[in-house]
Amino acid sequence: MTSRIPVVTAAESAARDRAAIDAGTPSRALMQRAGAAAAAEIARRYGDRLRGGVAVHAGPGNNGGDGWVVAAALRRWGATVRAALHGADEPKTDDARYERARALADGTLDAPTGSEAVVVDGVLGTGARGAPAPFAAAAVERMHVARASGAVVVALDVPTGLDATTGENFDPHTVRADLTLTFGTLKRGLLVARGHAGTIAVVDIGLGEAPNDVGPVLSGAADVARLAPALDAAAHKGTRGKIAIVGGAAGMAGATLLSAEAALRSGAGMARVVVAPESVPVAQTALREALASPWPTDDAALAHTVTEWADVVVLGPGLGRDDAARALAERVLAAWRGPVVLDADAVTMFAGDTARLGTLLRGRPALLTPHPLELSRLAGLSLDEILARRFDVGRELAATLGASVLLKGVPTVISDEHATLVSATGTPALATAGSGDVLTGIAAALLVHANADARATERGAAAAWIHGRAGEIATARRGGVRGTTLRDVLGALSDAWRGDAARAPYPVLAELPAVPG
């Protein structure tokens, strides 16, 4: 059973399978493990539906072979199973032919009627590229009709018509699954196309522990628990940490206040917003738990409010991008050498000047939290390039800056020059102005006790997980995305920090809930 779940391309998935085979596990054994685990999960989750019949749609390759293993297992357990082979008169691989013969050994399986309560998609797997062939498109249409009639659709490894690497879909010729059971590793495309994947469960099939240089890996609740242990019973506001948040230009104080409240709700003992002079009265009135100070006009004021007071500095929420804002940012970064989080304007203002930013950041834990457009400006790449290379581009920039880069999005990818972590919690309720400021405050709280050797990457990933989990909890409480605001997300942070989400039993290694619309 693996503890690190790789987030892989289709080619990397095939390489992991090949490595297991070369190490002595027969390819047929992997297929049988995958199909048996999938059948067990279907029975566990949808046992009450099995009496309504199961339709298995199998393609000509090994994904279809997995489907035949599922069909045989569910029929042995008493379900009425109907199955269809698409795209060939017989499977094209030895393993798939063998498993189809086993499934038919106890009698012919009739073709699906469209009335089954459970539909299994085993038509195309991780090796598929481009638009589905006509036979696969026809199978997808049959599954669409069944789902519209009330059936649940379970995809094996990836939904048919979804690119396992990029998440590209070919609607209407792509399956929309209620559950995707993906085998051994988490395919990148599933994280990009959450709306097609439904609930995603990573199922152990015995591939073994991932190598250390595996590339991106999934971050989860266990990582959060390790980085954020329970507070000491003797803790006081000083030991819980002080966070200075520099931003809040006129009319934009709310950004700093969201960060401050998120930090306080995430364990920080004190938060100070350092804002434009005209924003100070607003800040003091809006968030009584936080201190408020004007932007420092000299070194003494900078020391008093930021560099000699704080344990962590946040720079950017609502700061603005004019010359005065850039000058303030450089003053703070030059004078403060402890942990720092840069967000929003503090990222954008260094567009085209990564050399200068790297000079200012090196030698301490530093985390940048851009969204794709901000990263595009900073890195000098097009937005399309950022999105196409979202799992890799942050690592390249991190090496240039000597910092960690948290690229917000679906999913959120956190990188330094040595490692990449992926956080996949969240809902569209977080896709709103100010959401990044909340994330920044959470990250700052996690950096409070970091030292020069601490990995801001891990703390950034934990912050992203908590942020997303709070969004999930808030959305569930409100009954949907519409009507859920950041006030709800902030209110859900205490439950998110408890990390008490139910875990699926083995062989499920990780589970990501379906994303609500």
N, C-alpha and C positions, 0 to 999 in steps of 0.2 A: 504493500500500500504506500503510495507516494505522498509526501507532505507538501511538496512544492508543485504547483500546478502550472505548467508552461502554457503561455499564450502564443499559439504557433500559426504559421502559414500552412498552406496545404502541402508544400514541399517538405517543411519541417515535420509535419505529421507523418508523412510517408517515411521519412528518415527514422523517426522514432519507432515506427512499426518494423522497419527493416533491421534496426539495431536489435530489437527484441528477438526477431527471427534468427539473426546471425548469432545471438547469444544462446540459442537452443530452443526457443519456443516456436513450435510449428505454426505456420500462418493459419492453418485450420483451427488450431486451438484458440488463437486470438479471435477469429470469427465466432467460434462457439461461445467464448466468454462474453463477447459483446452482445450477441443475440440472447443468451441466457439472462444476462444482467438486465437487458432491455425488457424482456418478457416479465421478469420479476418486478421491475419498477412499474410496468403497465398494470400488472395485477394488483400491486400494492396501492397505486393511486386511483385506479379506475375499476376496482373489483366489482362494484355494484353495476357497472356498465357492461361487463363482459357477457352477461346473459342476453344482452341486445345484439351480440355478434361482433366479430372483429374482421375487418377487411385489411389484407396485407397487399400493398402494391410494391412489387419487386422489379427492379431494373435488371439488366443483363450482367452487371458487374458484381463486385464484392459487397457493395451496399445492399444489393438484392439478396446476396447470400446471408447477410445479417438478418434480413427480413424473413427468409425461409427458416432460420433458427427460431425466430420469434414465433412464427406460425406453428411450428412443430411443438414448441413448449406450451403455448397457450391451448392448443388442442389437447395435449396430454392432460392439462389441468381442467379440462371440461368445457372450455369455451367453444362456441360455434365459430369456426374460422373459415373464411373464404379468402382466396388468394388469386392474384393475376400476375403473370410474367409479362413485362412490357419491353418491346424493342428487340426481341429475338425469340426464336422457337425454343431455345434452351440457353441457360446461362453460358457466359463466355469464359469463365475461369473455372479451373478444376475444383476449387473449394466451394464455389457457389453451386456448381452442378451437383457436387456431393451432398450439400445441405438441402437442395431441392429434392433430390431423390429420397433423402431421409424423411423429409416432411411429407412426401407422398407415399411412403412405405405403408402407412396405416390406412390408405385409401385416398382416392382423388379429392382434391380440394376444389369445390365449386368456385366459379367466378363471383366476385363481389356484386351485390345487387344495388348498392347505394343506400340501403336501409340500415347498415351496421352502425352501432353506437360508438365504436372505436375504429379509427383508421390509422394504419401504420404506413408511413412514407419511407420506403426503401428503394426508391427509383434511381436517384443519382446521389453520389457521395462527395467526398472532399476532392476527388480528382477531376470533377466536372469543371469546364471552362466555357464561358460564353453563353449565348442564348440556348435554352434546352432544345434538343431535337424534337421533331413533331410528335414522336411517340411519347416523350416525357411531358411535353406540353399538354397532350391529351390526358395523360394520367393526372397531371396537376389540376386540370379542369374538373375531372371526376372528384378529386379530393375537395376542391372548392365547393362543389355542389353538396357533397356530404356534410361538410362543416356548416354550410348555410342551413342545412336541415337539422342541425343539432348534434352532429357527431363531434367527438374530440379527435384532433389530428396529432399524432406523435411522429416526429421526424427522427430518423436514425442518423446520427453524426451531424448532418446538416440538412435543412430543408431543401428539397429538390428545387433547382433554379437559383440557388443562392451561392455566390462565389465564397468559398471557405476562407480565402485570404483577404479579399477587399470588402466583402459585404455587399457587393453589387448585386442587385436583383433585376429580374426581367419580368416584372408584373405586366400582364396578369398570369404569366407563366412561371410564377414562383410560389411555392407552398407557403401558406401562413399557418404555422404550427401552434398548437396550444402548449406543447411540451417538446423540447429537443433533448434527446439523450445523446450526448457527445462522448466519444470513447477515448479515455486515457489522457487527453489533452484538451485544452480549450481553444477552439479555432477563432482566429482574429475576426473573421467575417461575422460570426455570431454576435460579437460585442458591438459591432458597428450597426448591424441590422436587427436590433432587439425586437422591433415590431413584427418581424417575420419568424423569429425563433420562439416566442412565447417564454415560458419558464425554461431555463437552461440548467440541466443537471450533468455534471461531469462524472462519468462512471468509470471506476477502476477496472481495467482489463488485464492488469499484470504487466504493464510496460516497464515497471521498476522506477527507481528514483531518477529524477531528471538530473542531467549533468550540470555542473556548476556554471558552465558557460551557455546555459540553455537560452538566454535571451529574456524577453519579458516574461514575468511570472505574475500570477494573480495575488493581490493583497486581500486579506480578509480579517474577520473579527479576531482571530488569534493574534495577528500582528498588532492590532490595536491594544489588546489586553497586555501584551508584552511591553509595549512602549508607554502605557498609561496605567501603571499599577494604582491600587487604592491609595488615597491620600493618608498620610501619617496622622494618627490620632492627635498628636501634639502640634500639627501644622498651624501656622498663623499666616496672615496676609503677606508677610515678607517672604516666608519660605515657599509659599505657593507661587510666587513670581510676580514681577511687575512688567507690564507691557506698555510701551509708548507707541501710539499710532499717529503718524505724521501725515496729514492730508487736509481735507475739509476746507477747500477754498470757498469763497462766498457762494452760497446756494448749493453747496455740495457737502455740508457737514454730515448729512445722513449716512454717507458711506463710512466715515470713521466711526460713527455710533453703532452701526451694524457690526463692524469688526470688534469694537470694544465689548458689546454685549455678548457676542459669540465667544470671545476670549474668556469673559467672566463665567459664562455658562459651561465652559470647557475646563475649568479648574484654576484659572489664573486668580491670584489674590488681589491684584490691583490693575486698573487700566487707566491710562491717561491719553486723551485725545489732544493732539497738538495741531491747532487749526488756525485759520485766518482770524485776526482779531474780531471781526464782525460776526464770526461763527461761534465765538465762545459763549455768549449768553444762550444761544440756541442749544448748544451742547449741554450746558449745565442744567437747562430746564428739561431736556428730552431724556437724558439718562442720568439719573441721580447717583447711580452706583459708580460712575466714572469721574475722574478728575478732568478738568479742561484747562488748557493753557494756550496762549497765543503763539504763533510762529516766533521762534527766537530771533531777536535782532542782533545779538552779539554772542560771543563765545560763552560768557557767563550764563546767559539765559539758556543756551543750548545745553550746557553742562547740567544746569539745575533741572530742566524739564525732560532731558533725554539721556545724555551720555553718562551722567553720574547717578542717574535714578533708575534706569530701565535694566531689565534682564534680557529683554528681546525688543527689537525695534521693528515696527511695520511701517513701510514707506509706500505711499501711493494712493490709497483710497480717497478719491475726490480731490487730489492734490492740484490738478491742472497741469498744463504742458507748456506754459510760457517760460520766458527766460528766468523769471524770478523763481518759479517752481523748480527748474533745473538747478539753479544755483543753490537753493535750499537742500535739494536732494544730495548734491555733491558735498555740501558742508556736513550733512548728517553722516553720510557714508565714510567720509574721510576722518571724522572725529570719533565715530562709533565703530569698534572692531569686534563686537559680539554678534550673536545670532541675529539675522535680519531676514525679513520677508518683503519682497518687492511685488507689488500688484499694480494693475491698471496703468495709471499715468506714469508711475515710476518705471515701468517697463517701456512704454511707448516713447518716452522722452529720450531714450538711448538708441532709438532706431538709427541704424547705420553707424553706430559708434560702439560696437561690442568690445573693442579693444579697451576703451576707456572704462566701460562697465566692468570688464573682467579685472582690471587693475584695482578698482574700488572694492570688489567683492572678495577677492582671494584672501585665504588665511583665516576664514571663519565659516561656521555653518550658514549657508545662504540659500534661500529658496525663492525662485521666481514663479509666479502663478498666472501666466498669460492665458487668454483664450486664443483660438486659432488666428484671428485677425491681428491681435497684438504680437503674437509670435511671428507672423508673416512680416510685419513691419520691422521687428527687431532683427530677424534672421536674413531679411532681404530676399525672401522666397514668396512665390505667389500663394494665395490661399489654397488653390487646388493642390499645389505641391505639399503644403502642410498637411492637408487632409489625407492625401494619398500616402503620405509617409509618417502618419501620426505616431506610429509605434517606434520610429527610429530617429526622427528629426530632433527630438528633445535631447537625446543622448549626445548627438553631435554638437549642439549648442552648449550643452553642459560642459563638455570637454574644453570648449573655447573659453568659457567664462570661469571655470573652476567653481561652479555652483550647481545646484540641483534645479531642474526645470519641471514644473508641474503644468502640463498642457491640459486645460480643462476641455471637457467634451464628452462624447459618448463613444467609447469610454474615456475616462481620465487616465493619462499616462504620465508617470513620474520617473524622471531619469537623472542619473549622474553619469560620469564617464565610465563607470564600472558596471552599472546595473540599471535595469528598467523594471518598474513595478506598475501594475495596472489595477485601477479601482473601478468596479463595475456597479456600484450601488447608485441609486438615484432615480428620479422620475422627471418628466417634463415640467413639474411644478418648480424646479430649480432653474429653469430657463427664463430667468427674469432679472431685471436690473437690481443690483445689490446682492445677488446670490454669491458672487465672487468675494464680496467684502465679508460675508459670513464665513466662507471657507478660509479666508486670510486670518481671521481672528482665531479660528480653531487651530490652524497651523501654528500660529504664534504661541498659543498655550502649550502645544506639544513641544515647542522648541525651548521652553523656559529652562529646562535642566540639561540642555545640550551643551557639550564642550567642543573644543576645536576638532576633535576626532569623531564627533557624532555625525551620523548620516542624516542630513536634512531630508534626503530622499525618502527614507523610511517614515519619518514623521510627516512628511507631506502626503505620503500614501495613506497613512492612518487618518490624517485630517480629511482627505477626500472620501475615505470610507465612511467616517462619521457624518460628514456633510450629506452624503448621498443617503445614508441610512435614516437620518433625521427627515430628509425629504420623503422617503418612503413611508415613514410613520405618520408624518403630517398629512400626506395624501390619503392614507387609509382612514385616518380620523375624520377627514372632511368628506370622504366618500368619492373623491375624484380630484383630478388636477385643477379643474376650474373651481375657484373659491379658496384654493390653498395659497396662502401668502407667506412671505418670509417671517412674519410674526408667528405663524404656525410652525414653521421650521425651527425657529429659535426655541419655541416652547417644547419641541420634541427632542431637543438635544439631550436632556437628562435621560430619556429612555434610550436614545441611541448609544450613549456612553455605557449603559448597562450591558449592551451587547448580548441581549438575551433572545435573539432571534432563534427560532426552532431550527435544529439541524436535521437533515434527512439522514436515515441510517445507511451504513455501508451496504452496497459498494459505491454510493454517491459520495464523491470527494468534496464537491462544492455545488451549491445550488444558487442560481440567480433568479429572482422572481420575475414573472412577466411584467413588462412596463405598462402601466395604465395609460390610456389615452385621455 
